[in-house]
Amino acid sequence: MPSTEAYLMLSGTLFAVGLIGVIIRRNMITVLMAIELMLNAVNVNLVAFSHQMSSLDGQVFAIFVITVAAGEAAVGLAIIIQLYRLKSTINVDEARELNG
Amino acid sequence: MTPALIVFFIIGTIAVASSMLVIGMRNPVHSALFLLLTFLCVAVLFVMKAAEFVAAVQVLVYAGGIMVLFLFVVMLINVRHLPDEKWKGGFAVGLAVFILFASVVRPGVYHDPVGKEEQLRTTYTYRHRRVKMPDGTVQRRLLRRGTVVGNSEAVGMALYQEYLVPFEVASLFLLVAMIGAIVIGKRELTAVEEETAPDFILDRVETEKDVKEAMSA
């Protein structure tokens, strides 16, 4: 059975990859995918600790995180569509009206 | 090297490699498909940690729902106008985060309990019972009795008993997210479209006017 720290290393790697994606990618759809990746890494953590502690709380939390991820994806993609209608681009650098 | 460990290394390697390809691909459709592969691998990892229900939800919601949503939006948006990618030293930041994680999680800090997996498949019922104490008095005590069932049933009981209020709040959150997505994604008709639109699209406006006239009359 793989140990908890192996799971934590894996989830740390997934989270780091997601963070790199959020920072370096300019395509807004890919940025949203990288955010989903980070949320999934958190789920791996929660499930690993749930097994470690022999408690169901972690799994319940993982389900709530999945719920929030679903809502976030829906609203985020709606925002992307609206931005595309407004500016005909999905480059995150183009949306800088609030940049002082 | 147990079989479970071998499966973990293979699946974990596929998950990390495909997650790197998610952020490496230029075409968003390829990114979405690699994200799907990552989610499926993570679902396998969930099963290995006795979280079968979470794995099923992961496949249904992520692989089934969110992925279709992503592909729909990729289809709606013209993929030919992709933005220029610029590397801004984000790799160093991500590497620093990973090193931070790796230094926090040292081997030997956490010990894997053995044989406690049954508790993840157990539901508990609570009941008041009269208990005879050692000194002869009789007291009412809340007793807990565990029954080993499946992981899905155990998670379901936890959701409906211990986490009932967060569960209901989550449903409210989903409703708000749904309404928000519809309102944000809706498009106003332009003046030309409003002139050329067929009558059934504008029917709603006319009935509103009718209601106002009826109210004022």
Interface residues (C-beta under 8 A of the other chain):
Chain A: M1 P2 S3 T4 E5 A6 Y7 L8 M9 L10 G12 T13 L14 F15 A16 V17 G18 L19 I20 G21 V22 I23 I24 R25 R26 N27 I29 T30 L32 M33 A34 E36 L37 N40 N43 V44 V47 A48 S50 H51 Q52 S54 S55 L56 D57 Q59 V60 A62 I63 F64 I66 T67 V68 A69 A70 G71 E72 A73 A74 V75 L77 A78 I79 I80 I81 Q82 Y84 R85 S88 T89 I90 N91 V92 D93 E94
Chain B: T2 A4 L5 F8 G12 A15 V16 S19 M20 V22 I23 M25 P28 S31 A32 L35 T38 F39 V42 L45 F46 M48 K49 A50 A51 F53 V54 V57 Q58 V61 Y62 G65 I66 L69 F70 F72 V73 V74 L76 I77 H81 L82 P83 D84 E85 K86 W87 K88 G90 F91 V93 G94 L95 V97 F98 F101 A102 V105 R106 P107 G108 V109 Y110 D112 P113 K116 E117 Q119 L120 N151 A154 V155 A158 L159 E162 Y163 P166 A170 F173 L174 V176 A177 M178 G180 A181 I182 I184 G185 R187
